Amino acid sequence: MNFDLLIENLTNPALLFFILGIVAVYLKSDLEIPSNTSKFISLYLLFAIGFKGGQELSHEEFTTEIATSMAFGIFIALAIPVYTFFILKRKLSIYDSGAIAAAYGSVSAVTFVTAVSYLEMQQITLQGHMVAIMALMESPAIIAGLILISLFDKENDTQIKKRTVIKHSLTNGSVLLILGSLMIGFLTSAKQAEGIKPFTNDIFKGFLAIFLLDMGIVSGRKLGALIAKGWFPFVFGIIIPLINGSVIAYLSAMVTHDVSNRFIFAVLAASASYIAVPAAMKIAAPKANPGLYLPMALGVTFPVNITIGFPLYFYLIA
């Protein structure tokens, strides 16, 4: 791997703020981002990415490559839960296996946002249709996880709220916001978009840094509880995402040769949802332990991706 690329990523201010958050927890500092502020910033990041993606999409023509890329994204979101489920159920319950498989098959919007910032560091522009693909990949994995639980669960109580959770996964706030912002950006002229450019572009990295500081604090609080649950969830949260991202970095060449597209595909395959999936599983599979899948996604996989994963996937592609 290019050592300079790794150092550049490790000295990224956004990542350093994430590390600061973890350090603050272990120093038992009272540093904390108010929950309402954190929620606002996360909504802002999704809005900004969606809007900028819509602007880029307005300059693109719908091609065979875009259509096959969308199909490829959905395939990834369905394939990852299936194979990971059978690995997980060797050590964990059916409920936990299905929930974790869904989390790792789904995508992390925050990891996606951080990956876009990483591309900007490399002076590479994200193509707008990848925003739509990211949103499309969120729900299939949740549905796949529910089906797997239903197939292997000897009881029937997971069947009851399946329709509710599928509807929830399709109308999830983060998905709705980023798709809505994508459409608004697509419909807005370049002249009109210029008026809010200071809000969508200029302050983006500052808000991202503050948000990752908050993510660091949350991750630091959850890591201890996860380690107490044994080695398997911890190792899974490190190894499986790196495998997924590396494999997709190569396979994505079948549908696109664009470096930014392939990098985003790798990141999406490697990321794990810690917002949409926990919300869905709380409704559909309440027996699944959020003390497993939530800290695995946020406390282990997220930092592994932004420290080791990003430069690894970029190196494999570029």
C-alpha positions, -999 to +999 in steps of 0.1 A: +000+000+000+012+035-007+026+047+026+021+084+018-016+077+011-020+061+045-003+090+062-025+115+044-056+097+055-044+093+091-037+131+093-071+141+079-086+165+104-120+147+103-103+114+113-082+131+140-114+146+156-129+111+156-098+099+175-101+128+199-136+117+207-124+082+216-095+097+237-120+119+255-140+089+266-110+070+280-098+102+298-133+103+313-138+139+300-172+155+301-168+165+264-201+159+247-220+170+216-256+177+225-279+151+209-300+177+191-269+193+176-256+158+165-289+150+148-289+184+130-254+179+117-262+144+105-293+157+086-272+185+072-245+161+059-271+139+042-288+170+027-255+184+014-244+151-002-278+145-017-281+180-031-246+180-046-252+145-060-284+158-077-265+186-092-239+162-106-267+138-118-284+166-137-253+167-160-253+129-165-273+109-191-289+077-179-267+050-195-264+012-195-235+016-171-257+035-146-284+008-149-260-020-144-243-002-115-277+001-097-283-036-102-248-043-090-254-023-058-286-041-050-268-075-057-242-065-031-268-055-006-285-090-009-254-111-012-235-099+018-263-106+044-267-142+030-230-153+032-223-135+065-255-150+081-241-185+078-208-174+093-225-157+122-249-184+131-221-208+139-214-186+170-245-165+176-283-169+178-305-168+147-318-133+158-283-118+163-270-134+131-299-120+111-296-085+126-258-083+122-260-097+086-285-070+078-263-043+093-233-054+072-253-059+040-268-024+045-248+008+042-236+036+065-246+070+053-219+086+076-192+063+061-204+073+027-202+110+036-167+105+049-157+086+018-169+115-004-146+138+017-118+113+011-123+115-027-122+153-025-088+150-008-077+130-039-093+158-060-118+133-075-155+143-079-183+119-069-207+110-097-243+119-088-258+085-095-237+069-068-258+088-042-289+072-056-272+038-055-262+043-019-299+050-010-311+020-030-287-004-011-301+004+024-334-015+023-326-048+005-302-059+032-328-053+059-354-074+040-328-101+034-319-102+071-356-106+081-361-134+055-331-153+069-344-149+105-379-162+093-364-191+075-343-204+103-364-193+133-385-221+148-409-196+163-434-174+144-433-141+163-408-126+138-435-129+111-459-105+127-444-071+120-426-079+088-448-056+066-443-028+091-405-030+091-403-033+053-423-001+050-401+015+077-370+006+058-383+021+026-394+054+043-364+057+067-356+093+074-320+092+062-330+074+029-359+099+024-337+129+030-309+119+008-332+108-021-353+140-017-322+162-017-309+143-047-342+151-066-342+187-055-305+191-066-314+175-099-343+199-105-324+230-093-305+251-120-268+258-115-276+295-110-301+287-082-277+262-066-250+289-065-271+308-039-268+280-013-233+269-023-217+284+009-240+262+029-238+230+008-200+232+001-180+257+021-189+245+056-193+208+048-159+197+061-162+216+093-195+200+101-181+166+092-152+171+116-176+180+145-199+150+136-169+126+136-159+140+170-194+130+182-190+096+165-157+091+183-173+098+217-202+073+210-178+047+196-155+050+227-184+044+250-195+012+232-161-005+226-157-017+261-191-034+262-183-051+229-149-064+240-166-079+270-188-101+247-157-121+235-134-121+205-157-132+177-179-100+172-147-079+174-128-099+149-158-102+126-162-064+126-126-059+115-120-087+090-153-091+071-156-054+060-121-054+047-128-086+028-161-072+014-145-039+004-114-055-012-135-080-032-159-054-045-130-031-053-120-057-079-155-069-090-168-034-096-146-032-127-172-054-143-198-026-143-176+006-143-141+017-148-145+051-131-122+052-100-147+072-079-175+048-086-154+017-078-141+033-046-176+042-034-188+006-043-160-008-021-168+016+007-205+007+006-198-030+006-175-026+036-197-003+056-223-013+082-255+004+091-259+016+127-289+039+121-315+023+098-309-014+107-311-009+145-343+010+141-357-017+118-346-046+140-360-030+171-394-034+154-390-067+136-366-087+157-366-075+193-348-106+204-317-095+185-292-079+209-284-043+200-255-045+223-238-066+196-247-052+162-247-015+171-212-014+187-198-038+160-209-014+132-201+019+150-173+010+174-153-014+152-162-013+115-166+024+111-131+033+125-115+004+107-129+017+074-119+053+077-083+044+090-073+013+071-101+006+046-102+038+026-065+038+016-067+000+010-097+002-013-083+032-032-049+015-036-065-016-050-085+004-075-060+032-085 
